[in-house]
Structure formats: C-alpha cells, structure tokens
C-alpha cells in the first residue's frame, strides 16, 4: 500500500501532486526478496548503506512496511546495526506481516452488505483482493481493499483507477465500482478473472506436469506472449508504463484469454521520464529500472522478455546473487544463457528460432532492445508464420516444410502439380527398377 509524507496536499485534489506521489514508500523483501514488488524513492540508498556486510543477508525473513513511520524505524535500526540480521527481521515480521483472517472477511462483508465475500484471492503491497458475489447483479466479482492509512489508501486507489479506466482493453479487467467502507477504507469492485496465473502454470511445467506440457506447447506459449504484447502495445499507445510485468500479474482465463493485472505502480510516460523512482519486481525489472533512472517503453519490453524467457525455458533470466546490491550490479551487464541451450527433462530443448526474439528483449543495453512492443510482436508473429532465420538443421527443415505448405495452400493447381510430380516420380522409380532387373 503506497504511503505519502504529505497527506494534507491530497485532501482537496482528486489526484495527488507529483511530489506527494513520488514520496510514497512501499517496501517488501520476502525470501527470496527479488520476487516481489518494491516501490520506494529511497530503497536503493537504504539497502546500499545497510548491506555493508554481505554475510548478514543470508537469513532474511519476510518484511513489509505499511507506513512511513515503520520504514523510518527500520532505516534507523539497520543503519545503526549495518545489518539485515535475523533478529531484526524476526521481530518486525511478527509485527508487520499479518494475513487477513476469517474475522477480516466478516468485517468486510458487514460493511459491504451488497457483496458476499467468499475467499481471499491474493494480497500484495497495495492491498488484499477477495473473491465476492454481487447479490444485486448475481455475479462473481473481485473486491480489492486498499490497506494502510486512509488518505494514502485513497491515493493508491485513485492511482490504479485512473489507468485501468483509461486503458479499455479486453485483457485488462474493468472496474465496476469504486467506493469506501464505513470506516473510510477505499475499495474497488472489478471483474473476477476465473483461471490460473502464469506463475502457477510455469510451476506446473517446471514440475513436469504431463497435462500442462501437452496443452502449453512451445507454439502455444509463443501465441500467449503475443497476447501479452498486444495489451502492452495498447498501454504504450496511451503513454502508460505498467512497470511490474511478471508471471504473478498475468492470468489466463477459462478460455485461455490473457489478462494483465495490477496497475498499481503504472505511470504516465512523461512522469516516468521526468521523475524516476525505484519500483518494480527485481527478478523482472530492466537494468535502468533497477538503477532508478527514467523509464521508457523498453523497460516494459525487458520485463516481457524476462517473462517470455521463463515461460519458454522454465528458468529465470535474472542473475543469481546473495545480496540485493550484488543483484543490481550484476543485472547491469547480465546476459542469460541462450534459450536453445537450456535443457528440461520433460520438454527437452526449446526450438532455436525463438532464441533471438527473446534475447533481444532482455539485452542490458536499451539501444540493443526492441524499439517498441510492436516490433517485438512482429518478430514473434513472423516466427509463428514460419518466417525466421535458418540457424541449424531443425530450422532448415521447419522452414522448408512451412514454405511447401504455403505453396500448396495458394491454389489447387499447386496441389495437383505436387501430386502429379509424386506419381511420375514413383512411376519413374518403378520403370528404373524394371530396367535394372532386365540387365541382371
């Protein structure tokens, strides 16, 4: 949940002033802490100062800050002790990491009489999401309750609403209603997406689930990546960066329609350029995002590339590191192993034609990445249509087969020519065989 130093400035303004927005601070460091959303202006400096002793980072506990006072308290303690030691994390873990209980669900339902809260769908840095039933319209919905201090919770709610509302796309679940509970806690009611997250699907594939591998062929995975690219293209055309594209925020519906969720730290191009902050999920963020620099479309493209790499190879593209500062440093020049060299016991090696399409997206240098999500989409569509470079015997056979299929599909005449040619070839072989037998 995002927090603000300056609450008074947001009372009369429907959207927070930029300085107030940039001062929001959210920090999550689970173990491994690289796989969760971070949103803060001063996290990088705090981590760099605190992690003087790398050995002290080996026993991390889950940590989440819900307001500025707790973060300041954490900074003071870590800067004095110069460590992320287990004793500090254990004590803060008990105080800060509180999951929603059955009592929480009952409280929400009492305040929202219209909605029957059924179960918890998930939680994150900005709030808790519940599956609920709309009694008035007799439909299932997702209810997102923003947590934290009331004024700042309202800011976070409005921040997500302005992007979801602006981006009308089938792959972005629409918001049905936005309001507050009796105690002032803001919430939004959205379309509930039935299905599984891409994170869960990747886990099934990693575990060698035969049904998952039968369904999610390499070609089908590439098609799903094109779906993701299309929704990002729509966002970029509206000059919006998502800034937190990862498997956890991607969901596949019952008909395998793809949804891109959680626009909580999305931002306008202009603001992301003029007022850079450190935010995102380390395992999927671009090098420039990790440096806290100004961001453009290529940052989202890098995140898509990291997702595509993991979806195809079932391995993460990010470097391995023991400390956060080492991870950020390694990310600046890291190039993962080519996709066609990664072996998995169930799926073996992935088709080599996808390698360049994915590796271009996760180039450390912005200049060497795709210039736009549309360019990356065109590359994947070309591969799916059989238009790719020949890099080995497998790609040669695939390309020749595709060319032959295209030639045959153009007209009935081409098909007849092929059949006649095959018949004549067989007749020729038979005639040659008879002639050779007479010679013997």
C-alpha positions as CSV (number, residue, x, y, z in Angstrom):
1,X,0.0,0.0,0.0
2,X,1.5,3.3,-1.0
3,X,2.1,6.0,1.6
4,X,2.7,9.7,1.4
5,X,4.7,12.1,3.5
6,X,2.3,15.0,2.7
7,X,-1.2,14.0,3.4
8,X,-2.7,17.4,3.5
9,X,-2.0,18.2,-0.1
10,X,-4.1,15.3,-1.2
11,X,-7.3,16.1,0.7
12,X,-8.6,18.6,-1.9
13,X,-7.0,17.3,-5.0
14,X,-8.6,14.3,-6.8
15,X,-5.1,13.2,-7.8
16,X,-2.0,13.7,-5.7
17,X,0.6,16.3,-6.5
18,X,3.6,14.7,-8.1
19,X,6.0,15.2,-5.1
20,X,3.4,13.6,-2.8
21,X,3.1,10.7,-5.2
22,X,6.8,10.2,-5.5
23,X,7.3,10.3,-1.8
24,X,5.1,7.2,-1.5
25,X,7.1,4.4,0.1
26,X,6.3,0.7,-0.1
27,X,8.8,-2.0,0.6
28,X,8.6,-5.7,0.5
29,X,11.5,-8.0,0.9
30,X,10.4,-11.7,1.1
31,X,12.9,-14.5,0.9
32,X,13.9,-14.6,-1.9
33,X,13.3,-10.9,-1.8
34,X,13.9,-10.4,-5.5
35,X,10.5,-11.8,-6.5
36,X,8.1,-9.1,-5.1
37,X,7.1,-5.6,-5.9
38,X,9.1,-2.7,-4.5
39,X,8.0,0.9,-4.7
40,X,10.1,3.5,-3.0
41,X,12.2,6.6,-3.7
42,X,15.0,5.8,-1.2
43,X,15.1,2.0,-1.0
44,X,18.3,1.7,-3.1
45,X,20.2,4.1,-0.8
46,X,18.9,2.3,2.3
47,X,19.9,-1.1,1.1
48,X,23.3,0.0,-0.1
49,X,24.1,1.6,3.3
50,X,22.6,-1.3,5.3
51,X,24.3,-4.1,3.5
52,X,27.8,-3.3,4.3
53,X,28.3,-6.9,5.5
54,X,27.1,-9.3,2.7
55,X,27.2,-12.2,5.1
56,X,24.5,-10.6,7.2
57,X,21.9,-11.0,4.4
58,X,21.8,-14.8,4.4
59,X,18.9,-15.2,6.9
60,X,16.2,-12.9,5.5
61,X,12.7,-13.0,6.8
62,X,9.6,-11.7,5.1
63,X,9.2,-7.9,5.7
64,X,6.5,-5.5,4.7
65,X,6.1,-1.8,5.6
66,X,2.7,-0.3,5.6
67,X,3.6,3.3,6.5
68,X,6.4,5.8,6.6
69,X,6.9,5.6,10.4
70,X,7.7,1.9,10.3
71,X,10.0,2.4,7.3
72,X,11.9,5.2,9.1
73,X,12.1,3.0,12.2
74,X,13.6,0.2,10.1
75,X,16.1,2.5,8.4
76,X,17.3,3.9,11.8
77,X,17.8,0.4,13.1
78,X,19.5,-1.0,10.1
79,X,21.8,2.0,9.6
80,X,22.9,1.7,13.2
81,X,23.5,-2.0,13.1
82,X,24.7,-2.1,9.5
83,X,22.9,-5.4,9.0
84,X,19.8,-7.1,7.8
85,X,20.2,-9.6,10.7
86,X,17.6,-12.3,11.5
87,X,16.8,-10.8,15.0
88,X,15.5,-7.5,13.5
89,X,13.6,-9.3,10.7
90,X,12.0,-11.8,13.1
91,X,10.7,-9.0,15.4
92,X,9.4,-6.9,12.6
93,X,7.9,-10.0,10.9
94,X,5.7,-10.7,13.8
95,X,4.5,-7.1,13.9
96,X,4.1,-6.3,10.2
97,X,3.3,-9.5,8.3
98,X,-0.3,-10.0,9.2
99,X,-2.5,-12.1,6.9
100,X,-6.2,-11.5,6.5
101,X,-8.1,-13.7,8.9
102,X,-11.7,-15.0,8.8
103,X,-12.6,-12.1,11.0
104,X,-11.3,-9.7,8.4
105,X,-13.6,-11.3,5.8
106,X,-16.6,-11.0,8.1
107,X,-15.8,-7.3,8.8
108,X,-15.6,-6.5,5.1
109,X,-18.9,-8.4,4.4
110,X,-20.7,-6.5,7.3
111,X,-19.6,-3.1,5.7
112,X,-20.4,-4.2,2.2
113,X,-23.8,-5.7,2.5
114,X,-24.2,-6.0,-1.2
115,X,-21.2,-8.3,-1.6
116,X,-20.9,-11.8,-0.2
117,X,-17.1,-12.2,0.4
118,X,-16.3,-15.8,-0.3
119,X,-12.5,-16.2,-0.2
120,X,-9.2,-14.4,-0.5
121,X,-7.7,-14.3,-4.0
122,X,-4.4,-12.7,-3.0
123,X,-2.5,-9.9,-1.4
124,X,0.3,-7.5,-2.3
125,X,2.0,-4.3,-1.5
126,X,-1.2,-2.3,-2.1
127,X,-4.0,-4.3,-0.6
128,X,-5.9,-7.5,-0.4
129,X,-8.1,-9.0,-3.2
130,X,-11.1,-11.1,-2.3
131,X,-13.5,-13.2,-4.4
132,X,-17.0,-12.0,-3.8
133,X,-20.6,-12.4,-5.0
134,X,-22.6,-9.3,-6.0
135,X,-26.0,-10.0,-4.6
136,X,-27.7,-7.3,-6.6
137,X,-26.5,-8.3,-10.0
138,X,-26.0,-12.0,-9.2
139,X,-22.4,-12.2,-10.5
140,X,-19.0,-13.0,-9.1
141,X,-16.6,-10.1,-8.7
142,X,-13.1,-9.3,-7.4
143,X,-13.1,-6.9,-4.5
144,X,-9.8,-5.1,-3.9
145,X,-9.4,-3.4,-0.5
146,X,-6.6,-0.9,-0.2
147,X,-4.7,-1.2,3.1
148,X,-2.9,1.4,5.1
149,X,-3.6,4.9,6.4
150,X,-6.9,6.1,5.0
151,X,-5.8,9.2,3.0
152,X,-2.9,7.3,1.4
153,X,-5.1,4.3,0.7
154,X,-7.4,6.6,-1.2
155,X,-4.5,8.0,-3.2
156,X,-3.4,4.4,-4.2
157,X,-7.0,3.5,-5.1
158,X,-7.3,6.6,-7.4
159,X,-3.9,5.9,-8.9
160,X,-4.9,2.4,-10.0
161,X,-8.4,3.6,-11.2
162,X,-7.0,6.3,-13.5
163,X,-5.0,3.8,-15.5
164,X,-7.5,0.9,-15.6
165,X,-10.2,3.4,-16.5
166,X,-8.1,4.9,-19.3
167,X,-7.0,1.6,-20.8
168,X,-10.1,0.0,-22.2
169,X,-8.8,-3.4,-23.4
170,X,-10.2,-7.0,-23.2
171,X,-7.1,-8.1,-21.4
172,X,-7.5,-5.5,-18.6
173,X,-10.3,-6.4,-16.2
174,X,-12.7,-3.5,-15.9
175,X,-13.7,-1.7,-12.7
176,X,-17.4,-1.9,-11.9
177,X,-17.5,0.3,-8.8
178,X,-15.2,2.3,-6.5
179,X,-16.2,3.4,-3.0
180,X,-15.3,3.3,0.7
181,X,-16.2,1.1,3.6
182,X,-17.9,2.6,6.7
183,X,-14.6,3.4,8.3
184,X,-13.3,5.1,5.1
185,X,-11.2,2.3,3.7
186,X,-11.3,2.6,-0.2
187,X,-12.1,-0.4,-2.3
188,X,-12.8,-1.2,-5.9
189,X,-15.0,-3.9,-7.4
190,X,-13.6,-5.4,-10.6
191,X,-14.3,-8.3,-13.0
192,X,-13.2,-11.5,-11.4
193,X,-11.0,-13.5,-13.7
194,X,-11.5,-17.2,-13.4
195,X,-8.4,-19.2,-14.2
196,X,-4.8,-19.6,-13.3
197,X,-1.9,-17.2,-13.0
198,X,1.0,-17.6,-15.4
199,X,3.2,-18.2,-12.3
200,X,1.1,-21.3,-11.4
201,X,1.3,-22.6,-15.0
202,X,5.0,-22.2,-15.1
203,X,5.3,-24.1,-11.8
204,X,3.3,-27.0,-13.3
205,X,5.6,-27.0,-16.4
206,X,8.7,-26.9,-14.2
207,X,7.4,-29.9,-12.2
208,X,6.9,-31.8,-15.5
209,X,3.1,-32.0,-15.3
210,X,2.2,-34.0,-18.4
211,X,-1.2,-32.3,-19.0
212,X,0.4,-28.8,-18.7
213,X,3.1,-29.8,-21.3
214,X,0.5,-31.3,-23.6
215,X,-1.5,-28.1,-23.5
216,X,1.2,-25.5,-23.4
217,X,3.3,-26.4,-26.4
218,X,6.1,-24.0,-27.4
219,X,3.9,-22.6,-30.2
220,X,1.0,-22.0,-27.9
221,X,3.3,-20.3,-25.4
222,X,4.5,-18.0,-28.2
223,X,0.9,-17.2,-29.1
224,X,0.2,-16.2,-25.5
225,X,3.2,-14.0,-25.5
226,X,1.8,-12.2,-28.5
227,X,-1.4,-11.6,-26.4
228,X,0.6,-10.0,-23.7
229,X,2.4,-7.8,-26.2
230,X,-0.9,-6.6,-27.7
231,X,-2.2,-5.3,-24.3
232,X,1.1,-3.6,-23.6
233,X,1.1,-2.0,-27.0
234,X,-2.3,-0.6,-26.2
235,X,-0.9,0.8,-22.9
236,X,2.1,2.3,-24.6
237,X,-0.1,3.9,-27.2
238,X,-1.9,5.6,-24.4
239,X,1.6,6.6,-23.0
240,X,1.3,4.3,-19.9
241,X,4.0,2.1,-18.5
242,X,3.0,-0.9,-16.4
243,X,6.4,-1.2,-14.6
244,X,5.6,-4.5,-12.9
245,X,5.0,-7.1,-15.6
246,X,5.7,-10.6,-14.2
247,X,4.0,-14.0,-14.2
248,X,2.2,-13.3,-10.9
249,X,0.4,-10.4,-12.6
250,X,-0.6,-12.3,-15.7
251,X,-3.6,-14.6,-15.6
252,X,-5.2,-16.9,-18.1
253,X,-9.0,-17.2,-18.1
254,X,-11.0,-20.4,-18.6
255,X,-10.8,-19.9,-22.4
256,X,-7.1,-19.1,-22.0
257,X,-7.7,-15.4,-22.7
258,X,-4.8,-13.5,-21.2
259,X,-5.2,-10.7,-18.6
260,X,-2.6,-8.3,-17.4
261,X,-3.4,-7.3,-13.8
262,X,-2.2,-5.0,-11.0
263,X,-1.7,-1.5,-12.5
264,X,-0.9,-0.1,-9.0
265,X,2.6,1.3,-9.9
266,X,1.8,2.1,-13.5
267,X,2.8,5.6,-14.6
268,X,2.5,8.1,-17.5
269,X,5.4,8.2,-19.9
270,X,6.1,11.9,-19.1
271,X,6.2,11.4,-15.3
272,X,8.3,8.2,-15.5
273,X,10.8,10.2,-17.6
274,X,10.8,13.4,-15.6
275,X,10.6,11.9,-12.1
276,X,12.2,8.5,-12.0
277,X,11.8,6.3,-8.9
278,X,12.9,2.9,-7.9
279,X,10.0,0.5,-8.3
280,X,9.1,-2.9,-9.7
281,X,10.0,-6.5,-9.0
282,X,13.7,-7.1,-9.2
283,X,13.6,-10.5,-11.0
284,X,11.8,-8.9,-13.9
285,X,12.9,-5.3,-13.9
286,X,15.2,-3.8,-16.5
287,X,18.7,-2.6,-15.6
288,X,17.7,1.0,-15.9
289,X,14.7,0.4,-13.7
290,X,17.0,-1.2,-11.1
291,X,19.2,2.0,-11.3
292,X,16.1,4.1,-10.5
293,X,16.5,6.0,-13.8
294,X,14.0,7.5,-16.2
295,X,12.0,4.8,-17.9
296,X,10.5,4.3,-21.4
297,X,8.7,1.6,-23.3
298,X,11.9,-0.5,-23.5
299,X,11.7,-1.1,-19.7
300,X,8.3,-2.9,-20.1
301,X,9.8,-4.7,-23.1
302,X,12.6,-6.1,-20.9
303,X,10.1,-7.3,-18.4
304,X,8.1,-9.1,-21.1
305,X,11.3,-10.6,-22.4
306,X,12.1,-11.9,-18.9
307,X,8.6,-13.4,-18.7
308,X,8.9,-15.0,-22.1
309,X,12.3,-16.4,-21.2
310,X,11.0,-18.1,-18.1
311,X,7.8,-19.3,-19.8
312,X,9.8,-20.9,-22.6
313,X,12.8,-22.3,-20.8
314,X,11.3,-22.7,-17.3
315,X,14.3,-20.9,-15.9
316,X,14.6,-17.3,-14.8
317,X,16.7,-14.9,-16.8
318,X,17.8,-12.8,-13.9
319,X,21.3,-13.2,-12.4
320,X,21.8,-15.1,-9.1
321,X,23.1,-13.1,-6.1
322,X,23.3,-13.3,-2.4
323,X,22.7,-9.6,-1.7
324,X,20.4,-7.0,-3.2
325,X,23.3,-4.7,-4.2
326,X,25.1,-7.5,-5.9
327,X,22.0,-8.4,-7.8
328,X,21.5,-4.8,-9.0
329,X,25.2,-4.6,-10.0
330,X,25.1,-8.0,-11.9
331,X,21.9,-7.1,-13.7
332,X,23.6,-4.2,-15.5
333,X,25.6,-6.4,-17.8
334,X,23.9,-9.8,-17.3
335,X,23.1,-11.9,-20.4
336,X,21.4,-15.2,-19.6
337,X,22.2,-18.5,-21.3
338,X,20.7,-18.7,-24.8
339,X,17.3,-20.3,-24.7
340,X,18.1,-23.2,-27.0
341,X,20.9,-24.4,-24.7
342,X,18.6,-24.9,-21.7
343,X,17.5,-28.4,-21.1
344,X,14.4,-29.6,-19.2
345,X,13.7,-33.3,-18.6
346,X,10.2,-33.1,-19.9
347,X,10.3,-30.6,-22.7
348,X,14.0,-31.0,-23.5
349,X,15.3,-28.1,-25.6
350,X,13.1,-25.2,-26.9
351,X,13.0,-24.6,-30.7
352,X,16.0,-22.4,-31.6
353,X,14.0,-20.0,-33.7
354,X,12.7,-18.4,-30.6
355,X,16.1,-17.6,-29.1
356,X,16.8,-14.3,-30.9
357,X,13.3,-13.0,-30.4
358,X,13.5,-13.4,-26.7
359,X,17.2,-12.5,-26.2
360,X,16.8,-9.2,-28.0
361,X,14.1,-8.2,-25.5
362,X,16.4,-8.7,-22.5
363,X,19.5,-7.0,-23.8
364,X,21.1,-5.0,-20.9
365,X,21.5,-2.0,-23.3
366,X,18.4,-0.1,-24.1
367,X,19.7,0.6,-27.6
368,X,20.0,-3.1,-28.4
369,X,16.5,-4.0,-27.4
370,X,13.4,-3.7,-29.5
371,X,12.4,-0.1,-30.1
372,X,8.8,-0.9,-29.3
373,X,6.4,-3.6,-28.2
374,X,5.0,-3.6,-31.7
375,X,8.5,-4.5,-33.1
376,X,8.7,-7.4,-30.7
377,X,5.2,-8.6,-31.6
378,X,6.1,-8.5,-35.3
379,X,9.1,-10.7,-34.6
380,X,7.0,-13.3,-32.8
381,X,4.3,-13.3,-35.4
382,X,6.9,-13.8,-38.1
383,X,8.2,-16.9,-36.3
384,X,4.7,-18.3,-35.9
385,X,4.2,-17.7,-39.6
386,X,7.4,-19.6,-40.4
387,X,9.5,-16.6,-41.3
388,X,12.7,-17.0,-39.3
389,X,16.4,-17.3,-39.8
390,X,17.9,-20.7,-40.5
391,X,20.4,-21.4,-37.7
392,X,20.5,-25.2,-37.7
393,X,19.2,-28.3,-39.5
394,X,16.0,-28.2,-37.4
395,X,15.1,-24.7,-38.5
396,X,16.0,-25.6,-42.1
397,X,13.5,-28.5,-42.2
398,X,10.9,-26.3,-40.4
399,X,11.3,-23.5,-42.9
400,X,11.2,-25.8,-46.0
401,X,8.1,-27.5,-44.6
402,X,6.4,-24.2,-44.0
403,X,7.3,-22.9,-47.5
404,X,5.9,-26.1,-49.0
405,X,2.7,-25.7,-47.0
406,X,2.3,-22.1,-48.1
407,X,2.9,-23.0,-51.7
408,X,0.3,-25.8,-51.6
409,X,-2.3,-23.6,-49.9
410,X,-2.1,-20.8,-52.5
411,X,-4.1,-22.8,-55.2
412,X,-5.5,-26.1,-56.1
413,X,-3.2,-26.1,-59.2
414,X,-0.1,-26.2,-57.0
415,X,-1.5,-29.2,-55.1
416,X,-2.3,-31.0,-58.4
417,X,1.2,-30.3,-59.6
418,X,2.7,-31.8,-56.5
419,X,0.6,-34.9,-56.7
420,X,1.3,-35.5,-60.4
421,X,5.0,-35.0,-59.7
422,X,5.0,-37.6,-56.9
423,X,3.1,-40.1,-59.1
424,X,5.5,-39.5,-62.0
425,X,8.4,-39.9,-59.6
426,X,7.1,-43.2,-58.4
427,X,6.4,-44.4,-61.9
428,X,10.0,-43.4,-62.8
429,X,11.4,-45.4,-59.9
430,X,9.4,-48.5,-60.9
431,X,10.5,-48.2,-64.5
432,X,14.1,-47.8,-63.5
433,X,13.8,-50.8,-61.2
434,X,12.4,-52.9,-64.1
435,X,15.1,-51.8,-66.5
436,X,17.8,-52.7,-63.9
437,X,16.3,-56.1,-63.3
438,X,16.4,-57.0,-67.0
439,X,20.1,-56.0,-67.1
440,X,20.8,-58.5,-64.4
